[in-house]
């Protein structure tokens, strides 16, 4: 039997994508194990969800920047993930840009989920951007992470209709339902071709 792919999940928020991944593992169709959850927000919901799933989790103070990590913090992040044996870094609502040394420490082994059909609407509150632009369709994208903001090669997308009467909240809820299907499936596909993916 192929060994489980060891994931490091990074999140800044409520952690619903982490929960979807943890449930797919528990249900037996995602051959992975979460080695570590890391957050930059001390009271993030993802910490409570990690505890509920019995997954080790740490709060790593980000330093003085708002959109990225202090270099020392990013060093510590890379080392913590490596010490936990992490093979794939999964950004699940992690609201900071990764730079060096993370992108070098995990080449093509960092993935992100974003709540729009990239390259449309990178950045914050992408569902709100889609609504304000009058789109009839939006969705979510899983992509490899590079040094840009919500850039990097695309892996998969799922589209979501924008319905009459949608508010930012109803649209984001529907996009998140798509995220919770798409993200565990993409990780399961990577885990299934673990040997070539990690080569
Ligand atoms: C998700 O909708 C995710 O797509 C978004 O943050 C939310 C986190 O929710 N990420 C971004 O906007 C990244 N640019 P969660 O904490 O419930 O998983």
py3Dmol code that shows the C-alpha trace and the ligand (Angstrom):
import py3Dmol

protein = """\
ATOM      1  CA  UNK A   1       0.000   0.000   0.000  1.00  0.00           C
ATOM      2  CA  UNK A   2       1.319   3.461  -0.910  1.00  0.00           C
ATOM      3  CA  UNK A   3       2.278   5.468   2.186  1.00  0.00           C
ATOM      4  CA  UNK A   4       0.014   8.455   2.914  1.00  0.00           C
ATOM      5  CA  UNK A   5       1.091  11.825   1.544  1.00  0.00           C
ATOM      6  CA  UNK A   6       2.085  14.022   4.487  1.00  0.00           C
ATOM      7  CA  UNK A   7       0.364  17.414   4.359  1.00  0.00           C
ATOM      8  CA  UNK A   8       1.141  20.683   6.097  1.00  0.00           C
ATOM      9  CA  UNK A   9      -1.996  22.840   6.133  1.00  0.00           C
ATOM     10  CA  UNK A  10      -1.650  26.621   6.512  1.00  0.00           C
ATOM     11  CA  UNK A  11      -4.721  28.693   7.345  1.00  0.00           C
ATOM     12  CA  UNK A  12      -5.680  32.090   8.768  1.00  0.00           C
ATOM     13  CA  UNK A  13      -9.429  31.616   9.164  1.00  0.00           C
ATOM     14  CA  UNK A  14     -12.220  29.319  10.170  1.00  0.00           C
ATOM     15  CA  UNK A  15     -10.653  26.234   8.632  1.00  0.00           C
ATOM     16  CA  UNK A  16     -13.568  24.746   6.680  1.00  0.00           C
ATOM     17  CA  UNK A  17     -11.235  23.611   3.880  1.00  0.00           C
ATOM     18  CA  UNK A  18      -8.963  21.944   6.435  1.00  0.00           C
ATOM     19  CA  UNK A  19     -12.041  20.182   7.859  1.00  0.00           C
ATOM     20  CA  UNK A  20     -13.064  18.956   4.376  1.00  0.00           C
ATOM     21  CA  UNK A  21      -9.568  17.538   3.870  1.00  0.00           C
ATOM     22  CA  UNK A  22      -9.505  15.916   7.324  1.00  0.00           C
ATOM     23  CA  UNK A  23     -12.935  14.358   6.690  1.00  0.00           C
ATOM     24  CA  UNK A  24     -11.853  12.967   3.308  1.00  0.00           C
ATOM     25  CA  UNK A  25      -8.863  11.351   5.057  1.00  0.00           C
ATOM     26  CA  UNK A  26     -11.102   9.946   7.817  1.00  0.00           C
ATOM     27  CA  UNK A  27     -13.553   8.643   5.193  1.00  0.00           C
ATOM     28  CA  UNK A  28     -10.693   6.713   3.578  1.00  0.00           C
ATOM     29  CA  UNK A  29     -10.706   8.120   0.041  1.00  0.00           C
ATOM     30  CA  UNK A  30      -7.815  10.576   0.503  1.00  0.00           C
ATOM     31  CA  UNK A  31      -4.547   8.720   1.156  1.00  0.00           C
ATOM     32  CA  UNK A  32      -2.898  11.451   3.204  1.00  0.00           C
ATOM     33  CA  UNK A  33      -2.096  12.472   6.739  1.00  0.00           C
ATOM     34  CA  UNK A  34      -1.990  16.036   8.107  1.00  0.00           C
ATOM     35  CA  UNK A  35       1.417  16.277   9.804  1.00  0.00           C
ATOM     36  CA  UNK A  36       0.990  19.860  10.977  1.00  0.00           C
ATOM     37  CA  UNK A  37      -1.444  22.786  10.869  1.00  0.00           C
ATOM     38  CA  UNK A  38       0.088  26.258  11.050  1.00  0.00           C
ATOM     39  CA  UNK A  39      -1.700  29.568  11.465  1.00  0.00           C
ATOM     40  CA  UNK A  40      -0.594  33.197  11.640  1.00  0.00           C
ATOM     41  CA  UNK A  41      -3.746  34.186  13.603  1.00  0.00           C
ATOM     42  CA  UNK A  42      -3.712  33.286  17.318  1.00  0.00           C
ATOM     43  CA  UNK A  43      -7.475  32.641  17.662  1.00  0.00           C
ATOM     44  CA  UNK A  44      -8.143  31.175  14.200  1.00  0.00           C
ATOM     45  CA  UNK A  45     -10.925  28.596  14.016  1.00  0.00           C
ATOM     46  CA  UNK A  46      -8.561  26.237  12.215  1.00  0.00           C
ATOM     47  CA  UNK A  47      -6.711  25.702  15.534  1.00  0.00           C
ATOM     48  CA  UNK A  48      -9.868  24.377  17.212  1.00  0.00           C
ATOM     49  CA  UNK A  49     -10.703  22.191  14.220  1.00  0.00           C
ATOM     50  CA  UNK A  50      -7.162  20.773  14.202  1.00  0.00           C
ATOM     51  CA  UNK A  51      -7.520  19.871  17.886  1.00  0.00           C
ATOM     52  CA  UNK A  52     -10.901  18.245  17.172  1.00  0.00           C
ATOM     53  CA  UNK A  53      -9.272  16.097  14.482  1.00  0.00           C
ATOM     54  CA  UNK A  54      -6.270  15.248  16.681  1.00  0.00           C
ATOM     55  CA  UNK A  55      -3.821  17.048  14.390  1.00  0.00           C
ATOM     56  CA  UNK A  56      -0.816  18.944  15.803  1.00  0.00           C
ATOM     57  CA  UNK A  57      -1.245  22.680  15.283  1.00  0.00           C
ATOM     58  CA  UNK A  58       0.851  25.758  16.021  1.00  0.00           C
ATOM     59  CA  UNK A  59       0.415  29.502  15.916  1.00  0.00           C
ATOM     60  CA  UNK A  60       3.465  31.022  14.283  1.00  0.00           C
ATOM     61  CA  UNK A  61       3.653  34.801  14.847  1.00  0.00           C
ATOM     62  CA  UNK A  62       4.105  36.465  11.440  1.00  0.00           C
ATOM     63  CA  UNK A  63       6.150  39.495  12.491  1.00  0.00           C
ATOM     64  CA  UNK A  64       5.600  43.108  11.537  1.00  0.00           C
ATOM     65  CA  UNK A  65       4.334  42.728   7.947  1.00  0.00           C
ATOM     66  CA  UNK A  66       0.654  42.587   6.947  1.00  0.00           C
ATOM     67  CA  UNK A  67       0.805  40.570   3.726  1.00  0.00           C
ATOM     68  CA  UNK A  68       3.888  38.381   4.120  1.00  0.00           C
ATOM     69  CA  UNK A  69       6.014  36.832   6.834  1.00  0.00           C
ATOM     70  CA  UNK A  70       9.044  38.269   8.547  1.00  0.00           C
ATOM     71  CA  UNK A  71      12.091  36.395   7.100  1.00  0.00           C
ATOM     72  CA  UNK A  72      12.801  34.755  10.486  1.00  0.00           C
ATOM     73  CA  UNK A  73       9.159  33.618  10.721  1.00  0.00           C
ATOM     74  CA  UNK A  74       9.281  32.147   7.238  1.00  0.00           C
ATOM     75  CA  UNK A  75      12.511  30.276   8.146  1.00  0.00           C
ATOM     76  CA  UNK A  76      10.792  28.871  11.208  1.00  0.00           C
ATOM     77  CA  UNK A  77       7.736  27.933   9.136  1.00  0.00           C
ATOM     78  CA  UNK A  78       9.850  26.028   6.593  1.00  0.00           C
ATOM     79  CA  UNK A  79      11.774  24.253   9.354  1.00  0.00           C
ATOM     80  CA  UNK A  80       8.620  23.328  11.292  1.00  0.00           C
ATOM     81  CA  UNK A  81       7.035  21.831   8.172  1.00  0.00           C
ATOM     82  CA  UNK A  82      10.216  19.930   7.282  1.00  0.00           C
ATOM     83  CA  UNK A  83      10.571  18.627  10.858  1.00  0.00           C
ATOM     84  CA  UNK A  84       6.982  17.341  10.637  1.00  0.00           C
ATOM     85  CA  UNK A  85       7.921  15.423   7.460  1.00  0.00           C
ATOM     86  CA  UNK A  86       5.589  17.500   5.287  1.00  0.00           C
ATOM     87  CA  UNK A  87       5.634  16.563   1.590  1.00  0.00           C
ATOM     88  CA  UNK A  88       2.880  18.873   0.302  1.00  0.00           C
ATOM     89  CA  UNK A  89       2.053  22.309   1.704  1.00  0.00           C
ATOM     90  CA  UNK A  90      -1.667  23.074   1.405  1.00  0.00           C
ATOM     91  CA  UNK A  91      -2.754  26.707   1.723  1.00  0.00           C
ATOM     92  CA  UNK A  92      -6.320  26.708   3.036  1.00  0.00           C
ATOM     93  CA  UNK A  93      -7.319  30.322   3.535  1.00  0.00           C
ATOM     94  CA  UNK A  94      -3.765  31.401   4.401  1.00  0.00           C
ATOM     95  CA  UNK A  95      -3.848  35.147   3.829  1.00  0.00           C
ATOM     96  CA  UNK A  96      -0.125  35.854   3.472  1.00  0.00           C
ATOM     97  CA  UNK A  97       2.178  35.637   0.478  1.00  0.00           C
ATOM     98  CA  UNK A  98       4.954  33.045   0.716  1.00  0.00           C
ATOM     99  CA  UNK A  99       8.426  34.053  -0.407  1.00  0.00           C
ATOM    100  CA  UNK A 100      11.890  32.661   0.319  1.00  0.00           C
ATOM    101  CA  UNK A 101      12.766  30.261   1.825  1.00  0.00           C
ATOM    102  CA  UNK A 102       9.351  28.534   1.519  1.00  0.00           C
ATOM    103  CA  UNK A 103       9.126  28.419  -2.285  1.00  0.00           C
ATOM    104  CA  UNK A 104      12.637  26.978  -2.527  1.00  0.00           C
ATOM    105  CA  UNK A 105      12.172  24.552   0.372  1.00  0.00           C
ATOM    106  CA  UNK A 106       8.980  23.142  -1.258  1.00  0.00           C
ATOM    107  CA  UNK A 107       9.455  23.464  -5.036  1.00  0.00           C
ATOM    108  CA  UNK A 108       6.132  22.793  -6.831  1.00  0.00           C
ATOM    109  CA  UNK A 109       4.917  21.324  -3.569  1.00  0.00           C
ATOM    110  CA  UNK A 110       2.802  24.237  -2.356  1.00  0.00           C
ATOM    111  CA  UNK A 111      -0.806  24.483  -3.527  1.00  0.00           C
ATOM    112  CA  UNK A 112      -3.500  27.076  -2.878  1.00  0.00           C
ATOM    113  CA  UNK A 113      -7.260  27.325  -3.242  1.00  0.00           C
ATOM    114  CA  UNK A 114      -8.711  30.646  -4.354  1.00  0.00           C
ATOM    115  CA  UNK A 115     -12.412  31.578  -4.494  1.00  0.00           C
ATOM    116  CA  UNK A 116     -12.615  32.667  -8.153  1.00  0.00           C
ATOM    117  CA  UNK A 117     -11.943  31.334 -11.623  1.00  0.00           C
ATOM    118  CA  UNK A 118      -8.365  32.602 -11.823  1.00  0.00           C
ATOM    119  CA  UNK A 119      -6.887  34.579 -13.506  1.00  0.00           C
ATOM    120  CA  UNK A 120     -10.068  36.545 -12.812  1.00  0.00           C
ATOM    121  CA  UNK A 121     -10.321  38.268  -9.428  1.00  0.00           C
ATOM    122  CA  UNK A 122      -7.071  37.551  -7.560  1.00  0.00           C
ATOM    123  CA  UNK A 123      -6.700  39.073  -4.094  1.00  0.00           C
ATOM    124  CA  UNK A 124      -9.130  39.659  -1.274  1.00  0.00           C
ATOM    125  CA  UNK A 125     -12.885  38.848  -1.212  1.00  0.00           C
ATOM    126  CA  UNK A 126     -12.830  37.443  -4.747  1.00  0.00           C
ATOM    127  CA  UNK A 127     -16.536  36.484  -4.530  1.00  0.00           C
ATOM    128  CA  UNK A 128     -17.414  40.133  -3.830  1.00  0.00           C
ATOM    129  CA  UNK A 129     -15.290  41.216  -6.790  1.00  0.00           C
ATOM    130  CA  UNK A 130     -17.180  38.767  -9.052  1.00  0.00           C
ATOM    131  CA  UNK A 131     -20.531  39.994  -7.762  1.00  0.00           C
ATOM    132  CA  UNK A 132     -19.631  43.655  -8.267  1.00  0.00           C
ATOM    133  CA  UNK A 133     -18.356  42.911 -11.793  1.00  0.00           C
ATOM    134  CA  UNK A 134     -21.777  41.467 -12.702  1.00  0.00           C
ATOM    135  CA  UNK A 135     -20.426  37.991 -13.546  1.00  0.00           C
ATOM    136  CA  UNK A 136     -22.967  35.232 -14.216  1.00  0.00           C
ATOM    137  CA  UNK A 137     -20.454  32.573 -13.215  1.00  0.00           C
ATOM    138  CA  UNK A 138     -17.529  32.372 -10.820  1.00  0.00           C
ATOM    139  CA  UNK A 139     -15.993  29.466  -8.892  1.00  0.00           C
ATOM    140  CA  UNK A 140     -12.784  28.279  -7.297  1.00  0.00           C
ATOM    141  CA  UNK A 141      -9.295  27.394  -8.487  1.00  0.00           C
ATOM    142  CA  UNK A 142      -6.568  25.145  -7.109  1.00  0.00           C
ATOM    143  CA  UNK A 143      -3.105  26.120  -8.307  1.00  0.00           C
ATOM    144  CA  UNK A 144       0.579  25.677  -7.548  1.00  0.00           C
ATOM    145  CA  UNK A 145       2.024  28.610  -5.608  1.00  0.00           C
ATOM    146  CA  UNK A 146       4.768  30.828  -6.977  1.00  0.00           C
ATOM    147  CA  UNK A 147       6.034  34.209  -5.770  1.00  0.00           C
ATOM    148  CA  UNK A 148       2.988  36.112  -7.090  1.00  0.00           C
ATOM    149  CA  UNK A 149      -0.419  36.745  -5.558  1.00  0.00           C
ATOM    150  CA  UNK A 150      -2.826  33.969  -6.646  1.00  0.00           C
ATOM    151  CA  UNK A 151      -0.616  33.175  -9.635  1.00  0.00           C
ATOM    152  CA  UNK A 152       1.158  29.904 -10.489  1.00  0.00           C
ATOM    153  CA  UNK A 153       0.153  26.988 -12.736  1.00  0.00           C
ATOM    154  CA  UNK A 154      -3.483  25.971 -12.464  1.00  0.00           C
ATOM    155  CA  UNK A 155      -4.364  22.405 -11.386  1.00  0.00           C
ATOM    156  CA  UNK A 156      -8.183  22.388 -11.367  1.00  0.00           C
ATOM    157  CA  UNK A 157     -11.249  24.632 -11.302  1.00  0.00           C
ATOM    158  CA  UNK A 158     -14.922  24.234 -10.460  1.00  0.00           C
ATOM    159  CA  UNK A 159     -17.416  26.807 -11.639  1.00  0.00           C
ATOM    160  CA  UNK A 160     -20.322  28.118  -9.579  1.00  0.00           C
ATOM    161  CA  UNK A 161     -23.284  30.120 -10.944  1.00  0.00           C
ATOM    162  CA  UNK A 162     -24.004  33.595  -9.646  1.00  0.00           C
ATOM    163  CA  UNK A 163     -27.755  33.501  -8.944  1.00  0.00           C
ATOM    164  CA  UNK A 164     -30.246  36.387  -9.008  1.00  0.00           C
ATOM    165  CA  UNK A 165     -30.451  37.865  -5.523  1.00  0.00           C
ATOM    166  CA  UNK A 166     -27.059  36.523  -4.453  1.00  0.00           C
ATOM    167  CA  UNK A 167     -25.332  38.486  -1.711  1.00  0.00           C
ATOM    168  CA  UNK A 168     -21.634  38.298  -1.006  1.00  0.00           C
ATOM    169  CA  UNK A 169     -22.439  35.818   1.780  1.00  0.00           C
ATOM    170  CA  UNK A 170     -24.680  33.469  -0.228  1.00  0.00           C
ATOM    171  CA  UNK A 171     -22.223  33.452  -3.116  1.00  0.00           C
ATOM    172  CA  UNK A 172     -19.220  32.768  -0.886  1.00  0.00           C
ATOM    173  CA  UNK A 173     -21.128  29.940   0.837  1.00  0.00           C
ATOM    174  CA  UNK A 174     -21.852  28.310  -2.547  1.00  0.00           C
ATOM    175  CA  UNK A 175     -18.220  28.743  -3.644  1.00  0.00           C
ATOM    176  CA  UNK A 176     -17.057  27.163  -0.383  1.00  0.00           C
ATOM    177  CA  UNK A 177     -19.272  24.131  -1.026  1.00  0.00           C
ATOM    178  CA  UNK A 178     -17.418  23.745  -4.330  1.00  0.00           C
ATOM    179  CA  UNK A 179     -14.068  24.244  -2.567  1.00  0.00           C
ATOM    180  CA  UNK A 180     -14.860  21.446  -0.125  1.00  0.00           C
ATOM    181  CA  UNK A 181     -15.422  19.060  -3.081  1.00  0.00           C
ATOM    182  CA  UNK A 182     -12.537  20.239  -5.241  1.00  0.00           C
ATOM    183  CA  UNK A 183      -9.647  20.598  -2.784  1.00  0.00           C
ATOM    184  CA  UNK A 184      -9.730  17.105  -1.221  1.00  0.00           C
ATOM    185  CA  UNK A 185     -10.197  15.596  -4.711  1.00  0.00           C
ATOM    186  CA  UNK A 186      -7.147  17.430  -6.112  1.00  0.00           C
ATOM    187  CA  UNK A 187      -5.042  16.318  -3.136  1.00  0.00           C
ATOM    188  CA  UNK A 188      -6.305  12.737  -3.535  1.00  0.00           C
ATOM    189  CA  UNK A 189      -5.222  12.831  -7.199  1.00  0.00           C
ATOM    190  CA  UNK A 190      -1.755  14.080  -6.220  1.00  0.00           C
ATOM    191  CA  UNK A 191      -1.506  11.436  -3.474  1.00  0.00           C
ATOM    192  CA  UNK A 192      -2.488   8.723  -5.962  1.00  0.00           C
ATOM    193  CA  UNK A 193       0.439   9.653  -8.197  1.00  0.00           C
ATOM    194  CA  UNK A 194       2.691  10.245  -5.229  1.00  0.00           C
ATOM    195  CA  UNK A 195       5.781   8.578  -6.741  1.00  0.00           C
ATOM    196  CA  UNK A 196       5.888  10.790  -9.852  1.00  0.00           C
ATOM    197  CA  UNK A 197       4.631  13.869  -8.042  1.00  0.00           C
ATOM    198  CA  UNK A 198       7.422  13.683  -5.424  1.00  0.00           C
ATOM    199  CA  UNK A 199      10.180  12.570  -7.850  1.00  0.00           C
TER     200      UNK A 199
END
"""
ligand_1 = """\
18
LIG
C -11.615 30.138 1.259
O -12.793 30.554 0.619
C -10.423 30.310 0.361
O -10.718 30.119 -0.981
C -10.024 31.734 0.647
O -10.190 31.866 2.040
C -11.283 31.049 2.447
C -10.845 30.257 3.673
O -11.927 29.569 4.241
N -8.676 31.989 0.228
C -8.277 33.089 -0.401
O -9.015 34.032 -0.648
C -6.805 33.090 -0.798
N -6.511 34.116 -1.750
P -11.694 28.434 5.326
O -10.812 29.020 6.444
O -13.075 28.126 5.827
O -11.048 27.255 4.661
"""
view = py3Dmol.view(width=600, height=400)
view.addModel(protein, "pdb")
view.setStyle({"model": 0}, {"cartoon": {"style": "trace"}})
view.addModel(ligand_1, "xyz")
view.setStyle({"model": 1}, {"stick": {}})
view.zoomTo()
view.show()
